[in-house]
């Protein structure tokens, strides 16, 4: 990335005509202040924008991208809340945390008149309950949380349900993510409880199911869930589809299985925190990411679906038909989205911490 700092200093000297050889006097000194470097500060998930796209944005606009990462929506929200919507120009929350941030007045409206590529978006992905009229958000990528397996070690036909992860033969071979809502979603489905329940009794039932599963879990990883699978430390795991896709590119025989009870679906969107400093640059960044070529690069490299019709049209047929990236309409219909549960989130957090503490 390039960083351009321009500084100009002009010194005007005048010499007095005098007969006694006095030293010259400085008549005036004029100094221009250095121009501030243009930047945009992005707070995002790990490995979630191709490096080449960031480089292309800076080369074209001269705007440097400062990039920080987080491993969970909870960690992101805590940081943005602490800073009262300052410190970052772009954040990328998932649906239910977008809703939470909107309700807690942590976001500022997005000026769509500055987004020349907004029309590239699939209208089916707009105007959702978590942000009606997309006043505060622009969808970036969407995907699913489901089951990935190393098909050289696990028979794909043996996995059709979330329940299958509880089989004794998978003890010590399983990875999950440090994502409490996704992991509770799986457990709630196994317990026969609603995905977006606020009932402590229901949440506790999910907790009890996870307690049964806990001895089978070898690794908890949200930073790079694909890595334990690639390294052979685990044979199967609960992970995001893009992580499974990247693992497949590296190690070959990876399969991503949508359980019959339904996967967790999500949309991650660009938002601008309410006290962002570089708002104009944030809009330029979002618009650049809405280009067909930017979305295409994200899909091809990361394995997540971009809700961008123009990007989809550029993909080759094999990629468009890859159900790891683009689930079938049947699997989408079975899937569920998280909702913001207000104070009930604290109940989930309580039981998640109990699990991690071995209680």
C-alpha positions in Angstrom: 0.0 0.0 0.0 1.2 3.4 -0.7 1.3 6.3 1.7 1.7 9.8 0.4 2.6 12.7 2.6 3.1 16.0 1.0 4.8 18.9 2.8 5.9 22.2 1.5 7.9 24.8 3.4 8.7 28.2 2.0 11.2 30.5 3.6 11.4 34.1 2.4 14.5 36.0 3.4 15.1 39.7 2.9 18.4 41.4 3.2 18.7 45.0 4.6 20.9 47.3 2.6 23.2 48.6 5.2 26.7 50.0 5.3 27.8 48.4 8.5 27.7 44.7 7.4 25.0 43.7 9.8 23.7 40.1 9.5 20.6 39.8 7.3 17.2 40.0 9.0 14.5 37.4 8.5 11.5 39.3 7.3 8.9 36.5 7.4 8.5 32.7 7.6 5.5 31.0 6.0 5.0 27.3 6.6 2.3 25.1 5.2 1.0 22.2 7.4 1.5 18.7 6.1 -1.6 17.3 4.5 -3.1 14.5 6.5 -2.8 11.0 4.8 -6.1 9.7 3.5 -7.2 6.5 5.3 -10.1 4.2 6.1 -10.1 2.1 9.3 -11.7 -1.3 8.8 -12.6 -3.6 11.7 -13.5 -7.0 10.2 -13.4 -10.8 10.5 -10.1 -12.5 9.8 -9.4 -13.4 6.1 -12.6 -11.7 5.0 -11.4 -9.4 2.2 -8.9 -10.5 -0.5 -5.6 -8.7 -0.1 -5.5 -7.9 -3.8 -8.8 -6.1 -3.5 -7.5 -3.9 -0.7 -4.4 -3.1 -2.7 -6.4 -2.2 -5.8 -8.6 0.1 -3.7 -5.6 2.0 -2.3 -3.8 2.2 -5.7 -6.9 3.7 -7.3 -8.0 6.1 -4.6 -4.8 6.8 -2.6 -6.7 5.9 0.5 -4.8 3.7 2.9 -6.7 0.8 4.6 -5.9 0.2 8.2 -7.2 -3.3 9.0 -8.0 -4.8 12.4 -9.7 -8.1 13.0 -12.0 -9.9 15.5 -13.0 -13.5 16.1 -16.6 -13.1 17.1 -19.5 -10.7 16.9 -19.4 -10.5 20.7 -15.8 -9.2 20.7 -16.5 -6.7 18.0 -19.6 -5.4 19.7 -17.8 -5.0 23.0 -15.1 -2.9 21.4 -17.4 -0.7 19.4 -19.6 -0.2 22.4 -16.6 0.7 24.6 -15.5 3.3 22.0 -19.1 4.6 21.5 -18.9 4.1 17.8 -15.5 5.8 17.3 -12.2 4.5 16.2 -13.4 2.6 13.2 -14.9 3.7 9.9 -16.1 0.3 8.7 -17.4 -2.7 10.7 -18.9 -5.9 9.4 -21.4 -7.4 11.9 -23.7 -10.3 11.3 -27.5 -9.9 11.1 -28.4 -10.1 14.7 -25.5 -7.9 15.9 -26.3 -5.4 13.2 -29.8 -5.2 14.7 -28.3 -4.8 18.2 -26.0 -2.0 17.1 -28.8 -0.2 15.3 -31.0 -0.4 18.4 -28.2 0.9 20.6 -27.5 3.9 18.4 -24.0 2.8 17.5 -24.4 3.3 13.7 -24.9 6.2 11.3 -27.1 6.1 8.2 -25.4 5.3 4.9 -25.8 7.8 2.1 -26.7 5.6 -0.8 -26.4 8.5 -3.2 -22.6 8.0 -2.8 -22.9 4.3 -3.7 -22.9 4.1 -7.5 -22.7 0.3 -7.4 -25.6 -0.3 -5.0 -27.8 -1.5 -7.9 -25.5 -4.5 -8.2 -27.1 -6.0 -5.1 -29.7 -8.8 -5.2 -32.9 -7.2 -4.0 -33.8 -10.5 -2.2 -31.0 -9.7 0.3 -32.2 -6.2 1.1 -34.8 -4.6 3.4 -34.7 -7.3 6.1 -36.1 -7.0 9.6 -32.7 -6.4 11.1 -32.3 -3.2 9.0 -35.5 -2.1 7.1 -34.7 -0.1 4.0 -31.0 -0.8 4.6 -30.7 2.5 6.3 -27.6 1.5 8.2 -26.1 -1.4 6.3 -25.0 -2.7 3.0 -24.7 -6.6 2.7 -21.3 -7.8 1.8 -21.2 -11.6 2.1 -23.7 -14.3 3.2 -23.3 -17.9 4.1 -24.0 -20.7 6.5 -22.7 -22.5 9.6 -22.8 -26.3 9.2 -20.7 -29.5 9.3 -17.4 -29.9 7.5 -15.7 -33.3 7.3 -12.4 -34.8 6.1 -14.1 -37.4 3.8 -10.9 -39.5 3.9 -11.5 -40.1 7.6 -15.3 -39.8 8.0 -18.0 -41.4 5.9 -20.1 -38.6 4.5 -23.1 -40.8 4.5 -22.8 -41.1 8.3 -23.5 -37.4 8.8 -27.1 -36.3 8.0 -28.1 -34.5 11.2 -26.7 -32.3 14.0 -27.4 -35.3 16.2 -24.7 -37.3 14.5 -21.9 -35.1 16.1 -22.9 -36.7 19.4 -21.9 -40.2 18.2 -19.3 -41.9 20.4 -17.0 -42.6 17.4 -16.4 -38.9 17.0 -15.1 -38.4 20.5 -11.9 -36.4 20.5 -12.1 -35.8 16.8 -14.4 -32.7 16.7 -13.8 -29.0 16.4 -16.4 -26.3 17.2 -16.1 -22.5 17.1 -16.1 -20.0 19.8 -19.4 -18.6 18.6 -22.0 -19.0 21.3 -25.1 -18.3 19.2 -24.1 -20.7 16.4 -23.1 -23.5 18.8 -26.3 -23.0 20.9 -28.3 -23.1 17.6 -26.9 -26.6 16.9 -27.6 -27.7 20.5 -31.1 -26.2 20.6 -32.0 -28.1 17.4 -30.8 -31.3 19.0 -32.8 -30.5 22.1 -35.9 -29.7 20.0 -36.1 -26.1 21.1 -36.6 -22.9 19.0 -33.5 -21.3 17.5 -34.2 -17.8 18.8 -35.6 -18.7 22.2 -35.4 -16.3 25.1 -36.5 -18.9 27.6 -33.8 -19.8 30.2 -35.3 -23.3 30.4 -34.8 -23.8 26.7 -31.3 -22.3 26.8 -30.4 -24.6 29.7 -31.6 -27.6 27.7 -29.2 -26.6 24.9 -26.5 -26.2 27.5 -27.1 -29.7 28.8 -26.8 -31.1 25.2 -23.5 -29.2 24.8 -22.2 -30.7 28.1 -22.8 -34.1 26.6 -20.9 -33.1 23.5 -18.0 -31.4 25.4 -15.8 -34.5 25.9 -15.8 -35.1 22.1 -14.5 -31.6 21.4 -10.7 -31.5 20.8 -10.4 -27.9 19.5 -12.4 -24.6 19.8 -11.3 -22.2 17.0 -13.0 -19.2 15.5 -10.0 -17.4 14.2 -9.2 -20.0 11.5 -11.6 -23.0 11.9 -10.2 -24.6 8.7 -6.7 -24.9 10.2 -7.2 -27.8 12.6 -9.0 -29.7 9.8 -6.1 -29.1 7.3 -3.5 -30.0 9.9 -5.2 -33.3 10.7 -5.8 -32.4 14.3 -9.6 -33.0 13.8 -11.7 -35.0 11.4 -14.8 -33.0 11.4 -16.0 -29.7 12.7 -18.8 -27.1 12.9 -17.7 -24.1 10.8 -18.6 -21.5 8.3 -18.9 -22.6 4.7 -16.1 -20.3 3.5 -13.7 -21.9 5.9 -14.7 -25.4 4.6 -14.2 -24.1 1.0 -10.7 -22.8 1.7 -9.9 -26.1 3.5 -11.1 -28.0 0.4 -8.9 -25.9 -1.9 -5.8 -26.9 0.2 -6.4 -30.5 1.2 -8.9 -31.8 -1.3 -11.4 -34.2 0.1 -13.5 -31.9 2.3 -17.3 -32.1 2.3 -19.8 -29.6 3.7 -23.0 -31.2 4.9 -26.3 -29.4 5.6 -28.1 -31.2 8.4 -31.7 -32.2 7.9 -32.8 -29.9 10.8 -31.3 -26.9 8.9 -28.1 -24.9 9.0 -27.6 -21.5 10.5 -27.7 -18.8 7.8 -26.3 -15.3 8.2 -25.5 -12.1 6.3 -22.5 -9.9 7.1 -22.9 -6.3 6.2 -20.8 -3.1 6.0 -21.8 -0.5 8.5 -20.3 2.9 9.5 -20.1 3.5 13.3 -21.8 6.7 14.4 -18.5 8.5 15.4 -16.4 7.3 12.5 -13.8 9.8 11.5 -13.4 9.1 7.8 -17.0 8.9 6.7 -16.4 10.0 3.1 -13.7 7.4 2.7 -15.9 4.7 4.2 -18.5 5.3 1.5 -15.8 5.1 -1.2 -14.6 1.8 0.3 -18.1 0.3 0.4 -18.8 1.4 -3.2 -15.5 -0.2 -4.3 -16.5 -3.5 -2.6 -19.8 -3.4 -4.4 -18.1 -3.6 -7.8 -18.7 -6.8 -9.7 -15.0 -7.6 -9.8 -14.6 -7.1 -6.0 -17.4 -9.5 -5.3 -16.1 -12.0 -7.7 -12.7 -12.0 -6.1 -14.3 -12.5 -2.6 -16.4 -15.4 -3.8 -13.5 -17.1 -5.6 -10.9 -16.7 -2.8 -13.1 -16.9 0.3 -15.8 -19.3 -0.7 -18.7 -17.2 0.7 -21.6 -16.0 -1.4 -21.7 -12.3 -2.3 -25.3 -10.9 -2.7 -24.1 -9.2 -5.8 -25.8 -10.1 -9.1 -23.1 -8.5 -11.2 -20.4 -10.6 -9.4 -22.4 -13.8 -9.8 -22.6 -13.3 -13.6 -18.8 -13.2 -13.8 -18.4 -16.6 -12.1 -17.7 -19.8 -14.1 -20.4 -22.4 -14.1 -18.6 -24.8 -11.7 -18.4 -22.1 -9.0 -22.0 -21.0 -9.5 -23.1 -24.6 -9.0 -21.0 -25.2 -5.9 -23.4 -25.9 -3.1 -20.7 -25.3 -0.5 -20.9 -21.7 -1.5 -24.5 -21.4 -2.8 -26.8 -23.8 -0.9 -29.8 -25.3 -2.7 -33.1 -23.6 -2.3 -34.2 -26.6 -0.2 -31.3 -26.1 2.3 -31.9 -22.4 2.4 -35.6 -23.0 3.2 -34.6 -25.2 6.1 -32.0 -22.7 7.4 -32.6 -20.1 10.1 -31.3 -16.7 10.9 -30.3 -15.4 14.4 -32.3 -12.6 15.9 -31.2 -10.1 18.5 -32.6 -11.4 21.8 -31.9 -8.3 24.0 -31.3 -9.2 27.6 -31.6 -12.9 26.9 -28.2 -12.7 25.2 -26.8 -12.6 28.8 -28.4 -16.0 29.5 -26.6 -17.5 26.6 -23.3 -15.9 27.6 -23.7 -17.3 31.2 -24.2 -20.8 30.0 -21.4 -20.6 27.4 -18.9 -19.4 30.0 -20.0 -22.3 32.3 -19.3 -24.7 29.5 -15.8 -23.3 28.8 -15.1 -23.4 32.5 -16.0 -27.1 32.5 -19.1 -26.7 34.7 
